């Protein structure tokens, strides 16, 4: 199995939340539900020739592995969101182009690497059942100088937060929710040292001291 740069067990040190409301709870200090062991590498940039495009398509990707250290099988359905410092939101793609995935697998030189789609589903216990996959995003705003990656689906911990703007006189729907469901989420901040014209050579720098777990 490929060795990853950073290893995290979900009962690791927790930090304060960054949510807009002070009432948002922090994750529990001691585990309260199933938790997975997540290893990852910092995001990298790759350019790929994709059918139907005259110019190379740019992607960013994060290699990772996930292991179930518990004693029960759990469902693994992660979400990877990349949010830039100018508040642009990019969700990782599940069904990526074969050309993009093959380019990433060749660069990673990892025969155990599976597509994001194949990484989903029940995850059995034990190191020998660990999965190696990748989160992939399309190129993001070239004016961004920093971004944060949010990874959820690694823990069964949940919390309900009352919506302060809920209107009981109106029907309850996606725009008028009584409660928000929060999940334990890993927040990983990065800086981009280069400007837009130097993006092709930019290497994201992880801000290790600001990495934390939040409810989101």
N, C-alpha and C positions, 0 to 999 in steps of 0.2 A: 504494500500500500504506500502511496505517495506520502512523504513527510511534509506536514504543513507548518507554516511559520508561527502561527499563534494558536494555542489550545485553550479552550474555555469549558469548564464544567459549570452548568447553570446554577449551581449553588455558590458561585464565586462572589466576590465583593460587589455590592450593589451601590448604585449612586442615586442622587435625587432625580426626580422626573423633570421633564422640560415642557410639560403640558401647560396649556393656557390657564387652567383653573387650579388653584391651590388645593382644591379638594381631591384631586387625582391621587390615588394611593400609590405608594412605592411597592415594588415586589416584596414578598415575604423574605425575611432573612434566612429562615430555614425552609427547605423544600416542602411544598404543600401538595404537590402533584407530580406526575411523571416528568422527567427531565432528560434531555438528550445531550450527548457530548458532541460539541461542534468545533471543528478545526477549519481554518480558512487561510487563504493567502490574500494579500492586498490586491485590489483591482488592477487590471492591466488593459492596455488598448491594443486592438488588432484591426487591420484593414483586410477586407475579403472581397474578392470578385464574386458577385452573386448574379445568376442568370436574370436578364431583364434590366440590368443596370450597366450603364456605360462607364461609370466611375466606381472605384472600390467603395464598399459600404463599411462604415466604421462602427465597431462594437466595443463595449467595455465588458469585462468579465471578471468574476471572482470564483476561483477554484475553492472547493470545500469538501470535507468529508463529515459524515454524521454517524454516530454510533448510539445504540440503545444500551445503556449500562444497567437498566432495571431488570425486573424479573417478569415483566409482562410485555407482550407485543403492543406497539402503539402505532397510530396512523401518522405518517409523515407527510404533511402538506404545507411546506414553508411558503412564506411570501418574502420577497426581497424588493425593497423600495429604495431608490436612490433619489435624494432630495438635495438640490443645489442651494447655494447660499442666496440665490435670487428666487427661491421658492418654486422652482420647476420640479415636478414630480415625475419620475420614470419608474415604471414597474418592470421587473425582469420578465423576459419572454419565456414561455413554456415550450411552444412548438417553434423552435428556431430553425433557420435555414440549415440544411445539411452542410453546406459549404462553410458556414460560420463555425459550426460545432467541430467539423473535421479539422479546420485550421487551428482551433483551440486545442484539440486533443493531440495534434502533431507537436504543437509547441510545448504542451505539458508533458508529453512523452509518458503518459500514464495509461496503460492498457485497461485499467479498471474503471476509467472515467466513463460514465453513462450520461445520456442526454437528460436535460431537466425533466422531461416528461417521464422517463423511465425511473427517475429517482423517487417519484411519488408512490405513496401506498403504504401498506403495513410494513413496519420495520421490526424485525425480530431481535431478540436479545443477543448480546455478545459481540466481541470484536470481529469475529469472522463473518458477521452479518452487516458490517458497516458498509456504507455506500459513499462513493466518490462521484461528485457531479460538479456542476458549474451554474452560477447565476449569470445571465447575459442581458445586457441593456443595449439599446441603440445609443449612438453618440449623443451626448447631452449638450446643453447650451455652451458654446465656446467662450462666452464671457464669464462663466462661473470660475471662481477662484477657490472654492471649497465645496464640499458636499458631505452628506451623511448617508450611510447605508443602514437601513433598518431591517432586521431579520426577525420574523415571527414564525410561530409554528414549531418552536424548539422546546416548548414547555406546555403543560396542561393547565398552568395557573391562569385564572380568569378573575375579573372583577367587574362589577356593574357600577356605573356612574350616572347619577341623575342628571338629566339635561336641564340646565338652568333656563333655557329658552323655550322649553316645552309649553305648548298652549293647550290646556285641557278642553278648551272650547272648540278646537279643531280636530279633525280626524288624525289618528296616529298613523304616520307613514314614514318613509325614508327622510322626508324633509321636516318632520315634526315627531321626533322620537322621544319617548319618555325616558329611556335609559340608553346609555352607550355601553357596549361590551368591550372591555379592554383586555388585552392579552400581554403576557410578559414578553418583552421585545428587547433584542440587543441593538444598541445604538453605537455605530462605529464612525467617528468623525475623521475626515481627511482634508488636507490642504493640497491645492494644486499650485506649485511654485511658478509655473509658466503662464504667460498670457495667451490669448487666442491664436496668435501667429506662431507660437511655439508649442501648440497643443500636441503635435505629433511626437514630441520628445518628452512630454510631461510625465513625470512619475509621481503618483499620489503619495503624500506623506501622511501616515497615520498619526493622529494626535492621541497617543496612548493614554495620557492622563485624563482625557475627557471621555473615554469609552465607558459605557455604563449600561445597566439594565433599567428599563422603564416599563410602566404600564401604558399601553398605547392602543 
